[in-house]
Amino acid sequence: MNSREYPLPTYTLATREQLFGLDLRSLALFRVGLALIIIVDLIERFGDLKAHYTDFGVLPRAVLIEKFLNSSVWSLHLFSGNILFQGILFVVAFICALALLVGYRTRLFTILSWVLLASLHSRNQMILNAGDAELRLLLFWAIFLPLGAYYSVDSALNSESKPLPKSIISGGTIALTLQICFVYWFTAMLKSHPIWWEEGTAVYYALNIDQLATPLSSFMLKFPKFLVFANFATLWIELLAPFLLFVPIKNSFFRCLTVFIFVGLHIGFRLGLVLGLFPYVCIIAWLVLLPSDFWDWLIQKLQSKQITSIKIYYASDVSTYQKILNLLCCFLLLPRELVFSAKTQPEIYTAIKNSNSWLLVEHQGNQYLQFQALIYLCSIYPVFRPLTIVLNLPIITTIGKKIYAELNNINSNFHQFISKLQYRKNSVYPANYQNIIALLLLAFVLLWNLNSISPKIFPIPKIVRATNLMLRLDQRWGMFAPYPSREDGWYVIPGKLKNGKEIDLFKNGQPVVWDKPLLVSSTYPNVRWRKYMMKIWLKRHAAHRLYYGKYLCRDWNSKYKGEEQLDNFEIFFISEKTLPNYQTPEVKKVSIHKHYCFKKPEQ
């Protein structure tokens, strides 16, 4: 009997760049994700501009500075308590986020976005959650990274002749990678209670927090064995799964697996609990760790011969169109190599020159001009194919033709704006001093997190504390640690108007009802108010109740006059303690603050 010898499989060990580097395309996705989250966050916060950021609101500047603000923490938002000033800062932050989104002067606008975000967070920390902290930290480490190397205005106008690498390793990539891991390692270590490690009931208690519960929470509570499994699965994923990033064999596979695991984990968190920005920020954080092999595979799947064989021509004496086409290719995920000068093609040059535009020639020789060329580009790329339905609408076609008319008019504002965009070198390699700074600050962050586990063993030197607070690198990943709260409830704020009428201030003047709402989490206007109200229930934040009371008086009485004005009210928290094994909870009506809007009556 013949025997065959089969060689043993051989594996190449991962390089340092694969273990601690980041793909430039992943960084581009990371940039877009960060910018979109900042934009959505600003829009949501804008509705409570007066209540949360002005002297009219729940935390006037004088109170914040005198009683609650650490001397090492700064905020541009403290320069004025006027709503107009705060609105201007919001608009500036929005513009910076838009510039970051498209990757224009990326490093500059990353820095400005971080400054404005850190300033905003310092202005009112009572409405922040873990998602805000992680967003701020991700944006800080992004300053050390070439976020605009791909799919950006900066990359479209890159004057560097050398092709960019697919990935880089630097102090910034190491810091960002480990910062993402710190979130999970340290929250797992902080979950030290037997509820997590022995009983396996932490998820049961978390889903019973009515202030965070979603409609799906009550359904999930019907499966106690699944809750125990989810408890231990969460622990071990948080503690061990980040190490998969550093498996030296078949690293790309394990990286993709890790990203998939954590994206799924956070989708699960969001389905069961209302956690504000946290799950979305975390998902964006993990996507930045997608390896080069993933992008190479994806591009191979998306880019067909139909795409790579097209040619896009512009008249060489109309330099503005070269910039426009570079930008177009960049944001349609097409290589710049598809763009050519028509100087060497007389027939094409004549056609372009007569229309003062650009022309696309597809692989069969068919030609498309201006807006029709844009529609064709979208139709051949699967990602943008749905856009063709919109672009073919008569009203959109009319608008598109008008835009092209503006582009063709060298005196138009849009044409002038494009012509002023400058070509610049887009360097992706940081200077040595930037690497040193990033790694030094990473050490500071590591010490800060170790201190959260054991303050006695890991004391924080004054210089580290001051630096971390100044740069807002302070962090504590105590999500549901050491155990989920077993006490929650809902608010009722009965108030009396001058005419004797009783209303519920928490429900904007509706009649007072003490019964439990069907979905407690829906009684809050948004996640910011939910976080604020959950905090003022805690004893360590009891000092804020007075200023919340003053705000309620100011807010109501600024809208109503005479006998309709608010005279006094009392804040009740209907406390409901979650008991083990689905026992009927204990309910207590707790008064946490009495307030008189005018002079307190004599006893």
Summary of the structure (lengths in Angstrom):
residues: 603
radius of gyration: 28.6
end to end distance: 107.4
largest distance: 108.4
contacts: 1872
relative contact order: 0.11
helix: 58%
strand: 10%
